[in-house]
Amino acid sequence: MALKRISFQSIPVQDQDRALAFWRDVMGMEVQVDAPYEEGWRWIFLAIPGSDSRITFAKADQIVAKEGVPVLALVSEDVDADCARWRDAGVTVEGGPGDAPWMEGVRWALIRDSEGNLVFVESWKG
């Protein structure tokens, strides 16, 4: 197969500054691009350190996010430890962490970002 990776995933936001602070300061992503884009909007790309995976922000009214469906799925080294850290930072943990019924050795959690988006996070036990 010729495909190598997902370039980026857009997530809906109302407030780019608030979303940037959440994804950079709480979730630990690195800013790759922060440049003017449209009137009153910026083109922001954030990357997971050491990874080619990136997110960007889209105007919330341009993306239809369904309630109960994650807008993003992430992999964590230790979802239990991350959930504890995120709770201490005021992040809402909607579900988990827990053992995944769909696959042995997987731990999962659902969190809400600063914009109310549902985010799925999982860890794989070796």
N, CA and C atoms as an extended XYZ file, in Angstrom:
378
Properties=species:S:1:pos:R:3:atomname:S:1:resname:S:1:resid:I:1 pbc="F F F"
N         0.840       -1.181        0.000 N   MET     1
C         0.000        0.000        0.000 CA  MET     1
C         0.885        1.243        0.000 C   MET     1
N         0.492        2.276       -0.697 N   ALA     2
C         1.280        3.499       -0.816 CA  ALA     2
C         0.992        4.517        0.273 C   ALA     2
N        -0.125        4.380        0.981 N   LEU     3
C        -0.442        5.339        2.034 CA  LEU     3
C         0.507        5.162        3.207 C   LEU     3
N         0.895        6.287        3.834 N   LYS     4
C         1.867        6.233        4.926 CA  LYS     4
C         1.309        6.656        6.276 C   LYS     4
N         0.421        7.649        6.291 N   ARG     5
C        -0.099        8.161        7.546 CA  ARG     5
C        -1.237        9.120        7.263 C   ARG     5
N        -1.947        9.484        8.291 N   ILE     6
C        -2.923       10.566        8.166 CA  ILE     6
C        -2.169       11.869        8.344 C   ILE     6
N        -2.344       12.790        7.442 N   SER     7
C        -1.648       14.068        7.537 CA  SER     7
C        -2.141       14.865        8.740 C   SER     7
N        -3.474       15.047        8.822 N   PHE     8
C        -4.036       15.746        9.970 CA  PHE     8
C        -5.512       15.413       10.100 C   PHE     8
N        -6.031       15.664       11.291 N   GLN     9
C        -7.453       15.515       11.580 CA  GLN     9
C        -7.965       16.873       12.041 C   GLN     9
N        -9.066       17.329       11.458 N   SER    10
C        -9.681       18.584       11.881 CA  SER    10
C       -10.662       18.306       13.010 C   SER    10
N       -10.615       19.152       14.024 N   ILE    11
C       -11.583       19.049       15.114 CA  ILE    11
C       -12.306       20.391       15.249 C   ILE    11
N       -13.596       20.355       15.546 N   PRO    12
C       -14.376       21.590       15.606 CA  PRO    12
C       -14.118       22.380       16.882 C   PRO    12
N       -13.940       23.689       16.729 N   VAL    13
C       -13.721       24.571       17.879 CA  VAL    13
C       -14.503       25.869       17.703 C   VAL    13
N       -14.856       26.458       18.827 N   GLN    14
C       -15.464       27.788       18.850 CA  GLN    14
C       -14.405       28.855       19.124 C   GLN    14
N       -13.447       28.522       19.984 N   ASP    15
C       -12.445       29.486       20.443 CA  ASP    15
C       -11.059       28.889       20.216 C   ASP    15
N       -10.349       29.407       19.222 N   GLN    16
C        -9.041       28.848       18.888 CA  GLN    16
C        -8.018       29.029       19.997 C   GLN    16
N        -8.029       30.148       20.684 N   ASP    17
C        -7.061       30.360       21.761 CA  ASP    17
C        -7.276       29.361       22.896 C   ASP    17
N        -8.532       29.159       23.270 N   ARG    18
C        -8.851       28.200       24.326 CA  ARG    18
C        -8.464       26.782       23.899 C   ARG    18
N        -8.789       26.417       22.651 N   ALA    19
C        -8.447       25.090       22.141 CA  ALA    19
C        -6.935       24.910       22.056 C   ALA    19
N        -6.231       25.945       21.613 N   LEU    20
C        -4.772       25.882       21.531 CA  LEU    20
C        -4.167       25.656       22.911 C   LEU    20
N        -4.642       26.388       23.901 N   ALA    21
C        -4.126       26.218       25.267 CA  ALA    21
C        -4.381       24.803       25.765 C   ALA    21
N        -5.561       24.246       25.496 N   PHE    22
C        -5.878       22.891       25.934 CA  PHE    22
C        -4.957       21.872       25.277 C   PHE    22
N        -4.901       21.882       23.962 N   TRP    23
C        -4.141       20.855       23.236 CA  TRP    23
C        -2.632       21.002       23.416 C   TRP    23
N        -2.146       22.213       23.605 N   ARG    24
C        -0.710       22.436       23.825 CA  ARG    24
C        -0.343       22.198       25.286 C   ARG    24
N        -1.046       22.857       26.199 N   ASP    25
C        -0.637       22.873       27.605 CA  ASP    25
C        -1.110       21.649       28.391 C   ASP    25
N        -2.298       21.147       28.106 N   VAL    26
C        -2.828       20.004       28.837 CA  VAL    26
C        -2.459       18.685       28.163 C   VAL    26
N        -2.630       18.632       26.837 N   MET    27
C        -2.405       17.388       26.105 CA  MET    27
C        -0.961       17.224       25.615 C   MET    27
N        -0.161       18.284       25.658 N   GLY    28
C         1.261       18.176       25.350 CA  GLY    28
C         1.629       18.205       23.875 C   GLY    28
N         0.746       18.706       23.026 N   MET    29
C         1.077       18.787       21.602 CA  MET    29
C         1.954       20.011       21.330 C   MET    29
N         2.686       19.946       20.217 N   GLU    30
C         3.590       21.035       19.826 CA  GLU    30
C         2.994       21.813       18.657 C   GLU    30
N         3.100       23.135       18.718 N   VAL    31
C         2.600       23.984       17.644 CA  VAL    31
C         3.569       23.919       16.465 C   VAL    31
N         3.064       23.522       15.306 N   GLN    32
C         3.862       23.515       14.073 CA  GLN    32
C         3.618       24.772       13.268 C   GLN    32
N         2.348       25.183       13.197 N   VAL    33
C         1.962       26.360       12.420 CA  VAL    33
C         0.930       27.136       13.214 C   VAL    33
N         1.091       28.440       13.247 N   ASP    34
C         0.080       29.336       13.796 CA  ASP    34
C         0.164       30.606       12.968 C   ASP    34
N        -0.670       30.695       11.935 N   ALA    35
C        -0.581       31.786       10.967 CA  ALA    35
C        -1.984       32.264       10.593 C   ALA    35
N        -2.098       33.532       10.183 N   PRO    36
C        -3.408       34.024        9.733 CA  PRO    36
C        -3.942       33.171        8.590 C   PRO    36
N        -5.277       33.011        8.574 N   TYR    37
C        -5.881       32.193        7.528 CA  TYR    37
C        -7.021       32.944        6.858 C   TYR    37
N        -8.104       33.159        7.563 N   GLU    38
C        -9.237       33.931        7.076 CA  GLU    38
C        -9.471       35.065        8.061 C   GLU    38
N       -10.355       35.950        7.702 N   GLU    39
C       -10.705       37.050        8.603 CA  GLU    39
C       -11.118       36.502        9.966 C   GLU    39
N       -10.352       36.850       11.002 N   GLY    40
C       -10.669       36.429       12.355 CA  GLY    40
C       -10.366       34.966       12.650 C   GLY    40
N        -9.593       34.297       11.818 N   TRP    41
C        -9.308       32.865       12.001 CA  TRP    41
C        -7.844       32.609       11.715 C   TRP    41
N        -7.301       31.590       12.349 N   ARG    42
C        -5.894       31.223       12.136 CA  ARG    42
C        -5.796       29.789       11.669 C   ARG    42
N        -4.752       29.506       10.935 N   TRP    43
C        -4.432       28.153       10.492 CA  TRP    43
C        -3.476       27.610       11.527 C   TRP    43
N        -3.927       26.684       12.368 N   ILE    44
C        -3.113       26.141       13.453 CA  ILE    44
C        -2.965       24.634       13.253 C   ILE    44
N        -1.714       24.180       13.220 N   PHE    45
C        -1.423       22.750       13.204 CA  PHE    45
C        -0.657       22.408       14.473 C   PHE    45
N        -1.087       21.362       15.159 N   LEU    46
C        -0.401       20.865       16.346 CA  LEU    46
C         0.004       19.418       16.088 C   LEU    46
N         1.198       19.061       16.551 N   ALA    47
C         1.707       17.705       16.342 CA  ALA    47
C         1.959       17.020       17.672 C   ALA    47
N         1.789       15.700       17.656 N   ILE    48
C         2.184       14.897       18.803 CA  ILE    48
C         3.700       14.814       18.765 C   ILE    48
N         4.411       15.168       19.841 N   PRO    49
C         5.871       15.131       19.828 CA  PRO    49
C         6.404       13.776       19.371 C   PRO    49
N         7.336       13.813       18.430 N   GLY    50
C         7.961       12.601       17.920 CA  GLY    50
C         7.095       11.818       16.943 C   GLY    50
N         6.009       12.409       16.483 N   SER    51
C         5.084       11.719       15.594 CA  SER    51
C         4.744       12.597       14.398 C   SER    51
N         4.288       11.971       13.351 N   ASP    52
C         3.793       12.706       12.193 CA  ASP    52
C         2.311       13.023       12.315 C   ASP    52
N         1.667       12.587       13.389 N   SER    53
C         0.237       12.818       13.577 CA  SER    53
C        -0.002       14.261       14.005 C   SER    53
N        -0.984       14.895       13.337 N   ARG    54
C        -1.287       16.294       13.634 CA  ARG    54
C        -2.790       16.516       13.714 C   ARG    54
N        -3.159       17.596       14.399 N   ILE    55
C        -4.539       18.057       14.382 CA  ILE    55
C        -4.545       19.504       13.915 C   ILE    55
N        -5.689       19.935       13.430 N   THR    56
C        -5.916       21.331       13.098 CA  THR    56
C        -7.316       21.682       13.573 C   THR    56
N        -7.589       22.957       13.722 N   PHE    57
C        -8.893       23.398       14.194 CA  PHE    57
C        -9.746       23.849       13.019 C   PHE    57
N       -11.003       23.465       13.030 N   ALA    58
C       -11.971       23.900       12.037 CA  ALA    58
C       -13.070       24.666       12.760 C   ALA    58
N       -13.683       25.601       12.058 N   LYS    59
C       -14.802       26.316       12.658 CA  LYS    59
C       -15.899       25.313       12.980 C   LYS    59
N       -16.365       25.366       14.209 N   ALA    60
C       -17.325       24.371       14.693 CA  ALA    60
C       -18.561       24.289       13.813 C   ALA    60
N       -19.000       25.407       13.252 N   ASP    61
C       -20.206       25.377       12.431 CA  ASP    61
C       -19.966       24.790       11.042 C   ASP    61
N       -18.714       24.476       10.723 N   GLN    62
C       -18.404       23.876        9.427 CA  GLN    62
C       -18.218       22.363        9.512 C   GLN    62
N       -18.188       21.840       10.722 N   ILE    63
C       -18.041       20.391       10.933 CA  ILE    63
C       -19.229       19.908       11.735 C   ILE    63
N       -19.824       18.848       11.306 N   VAL    64
C       -20.926       18.258       12.053 CA  VAL    64
C       -20.341       17.177       12.958 C   VAL    64
N       -20.313       17.448       14.237 N   ALA    65
C       -19.836       16.476       15.220 CA  ALA    65
C       -21.057       15.857       15.886 C   ALA    65
N       -21.192       14.552       15.806 N   LYS    66
C       -22.341       13.867       16.388 CA  LYS    66
C       -22.078       13.586       17.861 C   LYS    66
N       -23.080       13.846       18.666 N   GLU    67
C       -22.966       13.582       20.095 CA  GLU    67
C       -22.732       12.091       20.314 C   GLU    67
N       -21.782       11.777       21.179 N   GLY    68
C       -21.480       10.392       21.484 CA  GLY    68
C       -20.480        9.742       20.547 C   GLY    68
N       -20.046       10.474       19.518 N   VAL    69
C       -19.066        9.950       18.563 CA  VAL    69
C       -17.782       10.771       18.697 C   VAL    69
N       -16.667       10.132       19.029 N   PRO    70
C       -15.410       10.882       19.166 CA  PRO    70
C       -14.998       11.560       17.864 C   PRO    70
N       -14.468       12.789       18.000 N   VAL    71
C       -13.957       13.505       16.831 CA  VAL    71
C       -12.506       13.129       16.553 C   VAL    71
N       -11.870       12.448       17.515 N   LEU    72
C       -10.456       12.117       17.402 CA  LEU    72
C       -10.177       10.881       18.243 C   LEU    72
N        -9.279       10.024       17.760 N   ALA    73
C        -8.847        8.843       18.510 CA  ALA    73
C        -7.333        8.919       18.660 C   ALA    73
N        -6.849        8.825       19.894 N   LEU    74
C        -5.427        8.943       20.194 CA  LEU    74
C        -4.918        7.684       20.891 C   LEU    74
N        -3.626        7.451       20.796 N   VAL    75
C        -2.975        6.355       21.509 CA  VAL    75
C        -2.096        6.954       22.593 C   VAL    75
N        -2.183        6.424       23.777 N   SER    76
C        -1.412        6.869       24.929 CA  SER    76
C        -0.513        5.731       25.397 C   SER    76
N         0.625        6.071       25.984 N   GLU    77
C         1.468        5.035       26.577 CA  GLU    77
C         0.802        4.421       27.799 C   GLU    77
N         0.060        5.250       28.556 N   ASP    78
C        -0.593        4.782       29.786 CA  ASP    78
C        -1.845        5.621       30.013 C   ASP    78
N        -2.978        5.157       29.499 N   VAL    79
C        -4.213        5.918       29.584 CA  VAL    79
C        -4.657        6.128       31.031 C   VAL    79
N        -4.358        5.195       31.916 N   ASP    80
C        -4.733        5.363       33.322 CA  ASP    80
C        -3.987        6.538       33.951 C   ASP    80
N        -2.682        6.595       33.754 N   ALA    81
C        -1.878        7.688       34.304 CA  ALA    81
C        -2.272        9.019       33.657 C   ALA    81
N        -2.514        9.002       32.341 N   ASP    82
C        -2.916       10.230       31.661 CA  ASP    82
C        -4.263       10.723       32.164 C   ASP    82
N        -5.210        9.826       32.380 N   CYS    83
C        -6.515       10.240       32.902 CA  CYS    83
C        -6.385       10.878       34.276 C   CYS    83
N        -5.535       10.335       35.121 N   ALA    84
C        -5.309       10.923       36.444 CA  ALA    84
C        -4.732       12.333       36.299 C   ALA    84
N        -3.763       12.485       35.409 N   ARG    85
C        -3.149       13.802       35.174 CA  ARG    85
C        -4.164       14.771       34.587 C   ARG    85
N        -4.966       14.302       33.620 N   TRP    86
C        -5.957       15.168       32.996 CA  TRP    86
C        -7.029       15.589       33.984 C   TRP    86
N        -7.476       14.658       34.842 N   ARG    87
C        -8.472       15.033       35.858 CA  ARG    87
C        -7.915       16.132       36.765 C   ARG    87
N        -6.645       15.997       37.160 N   ASP    88
C        -6.003       17.023       37.995 CA  ASP    88
C        -5.967       18.374       37.287 C   ASP    88
N        -5.935       18.349       35.950 N   ALA    89
C        -5.903       19.584       35.159 CA  ALA    89
C        -7.313       20.085       34.835 C   ALA    89
N        -8.334       19.399       35.356 N   GLY    90
C        -9.704       19.841       35.154 CA  GLY    90
C       -10.400       19.267       33.934 C   GLY    90
N        -9.796       18.285       33.278 N   VAL    91
C       -10.399       17.664       32.104 CA  VAL    91
C       -11.517       16.715       32.543 C   VAL    91
N       -12.622       16.735       31.810 N   THR    92
C       -13.729       15.829       32.083 CA  THR    92
C       -13.441       14.477       31.444 C   THR    92
N       -13.396       13.441       32.271 N   VAL    93
C       -13.246       12.071       31.782 CA  VAL    93
C       -14.659       11.485       31.736 C   VAL    93
N       -15.157       11.248       30.528 N   GLU    94
C       -16.535       10.786       30.311 CA  GLU    94
C       -16.703        9.296       30.558 C   GLU    94
N       -15.678        8.518       30.276 N   GLY    95
C       -15.768        7.071       30.438 CA  GLY    95
C       -14.396        6.476       30.632 C   GLY    95
N       -14.334        5.415       31.426 N   GLY    96
C       -13.051        4.782       31.687 CA  GLY    96
C       -12.243        5.587       32.686 C   GLY    96
N       -10.970        5.264       32.777 N   PRO    97
C       -10.323        4.236       31.967 CA  PRO    97
C       -10.794        2.841       32.367 C   PRO    97
N       -10.780        1.973       31.360 N   GLY    98
C       -11.229        0.619       31.591 CA  GLY    98
C       -10.685       -0.346       30.557 C   GLY    98
N       -10.904       -1.619       30.816 N   ASP    99
C       -10.492       -2.646       29.859 CA  ASP    99
C       -11.474       -2.652       28.697 C   ASP    99
N       -10.945       -2.724       27.490 N   ALA   100
C       -11.785       -2.737       26.296 CA  ALA   100
C       -12.414       -4.105       26.098 C   ALA   100
N       -13.732       -4.171       25.974 N   PRO   101
C       -14.373       -5.461       25.734 CA  PRO   101
C       -14.155       -5.979       24.305 C   PRO   101
N       -13.715       -5.103       23.430 N   TRP   102
C       -13.542       -5.486       22.027 CA  TRP   102
C       -12.169       -6.087       21.722 C   TRP   102
N       -11.195       -5.914       22.644 N   MET   103
C        -9.872       -6.474       22.393 CA  MET   103
C        -9.099       -6.618       23.697 C   MET   103
N        -8.597       -7.801       23.945 N   GLU   104
C        -7.816       -8.052       25.147 CA  GLU   104
C        -6.527       -7.228       25.113 C   GLU   104
N        -6.163       -6.679       26.279 N   GLY   105
C        -4.921       -5.927       26.393 CA  GLY   105
C        -5.035       -4.456       26.042 C   GLY   105
N        -6.251       -3.996       25.757 N   VAL   106
C        -6.451       -2.587       25.436 CA  VAL   106
C        -7.169       -1.906       26.592 C   VAL   106
N        -6.660       -0.759       27.010 N   ARG   107
C        -7.312        0.094       28.003 CA  ARG   107
C        -7.797        1.330       27.262 C   ARG   107
N        -8.918        1.881       27.667 N   TRP   108
C        -9.500        3.009       26.949 CA  TRP   108
C       -10.084        4.037       27.909 C   TRP   108
N       -10.320        5.228       27.357 N   ALA   109
C       -11.031        6.283       28.075 CA  ALA   109
C       -11.632        7.244       27.053 C   ALA   109
N       -12.641        7.970       27.492 N   LEU   110
C       -13.230        9.044       26.702 CA  LEU   110
C       -13.113       10.324       27.511 C   LEU   110
N       -12.596       11.378       26.888 N   ILE   111
C       -12.462       12.673       27.556 CA  ILE   111
C       -13.136       13.755       26.719 C   ILE   111
N       -13.373       14.890       27.345 N   ARG   112
C       -13.890       16.077       26.645 CA  ARG   112
C       -12.775       17.106       26.566 C   ARG   112
N       -12.584       17.670       25.378 N   ASP   113
C       -11.591       18.732       25.251 CA  ASP   113
C       -12.208       20.065       25.683 C   ASP   113
N       -11.468       21.141       25.529 N   SER   114
C       -11.933       22.459       25.979 CA  SER   114
C       -13.162       22.943       25.224 C   SER   114
N       -13.426       22.370       24.048 N   GLU   115
C       -14.553       22.786       23.221 CA  GLU   115
C       -15.747       21.849       23.340 C   GLU   115
N       -15.643       20.859       24.240 N   GLY   116
C       -16.730       19.912       24.439 CA  GLY   116
C       -16.696       18.716       23.508 C   GLY   116
N       -15.666       18.619       22.675 N   ASN   117
C       -15.536       17.481       21.772 CA  ASN   117
C       -15.192       16.220       22.549 C   ASN   117
N       -15.756       15.099       22.130 N   LEU   118
C       -15.452       13.806       22.715 CA  LEU   118
C       -14.202       13.242       22.029 C   LEU   118
N       -13.224       12.816       22.830 N   VAL   119
C       -11.957       12.280       22.325 CA  VAL   119
C       -11.740       10.902       22.933 C   VAL   119
N       -11.456        9.923       22.086 N   PHE   120
C       -11.179        8.544       22.495 CA  PHE   120
C        -9.669        8.384       22.661 C   PHE   120
N        -9.251        7.768       23.763 N   VAL   121
C        -7.825        7.526       24.009 CA  VAL   121
C        -7.668        6.067       24.432 C   VAL   121
N        -6.663        5.392       23.868 N   GLU   122
C        -6.430        3.995       24.232 CA  GLU   122
C        -4.962        3.714       24.462 C   GLU   122
N        -4.697        2.683       25.238 N   SER   123
C        -3.359        2.173       25.479 CA  SER   123
C        -3.369        0.682       25.180 C   SER   123
N        -2.272        0.194       24.651 N   TRP   124
C        -2.128       -1.230       24.349 CA  TRP   124
C        -1.111       -1.815       25.291 C   TRP   124
N        -1.492       -2.869       25.992 N   LYS   125
C        -0.567       -3.561       26.879 CA  LYS   125
C         0.258       -4.526       26.044 C   LYS   125
N         1.555       -4.580       26.312 N   GLY   126
C         2.464       -5.425       25.556 CA  GLY   126
C         2.282       -6.849       25.750 C   GLY   126
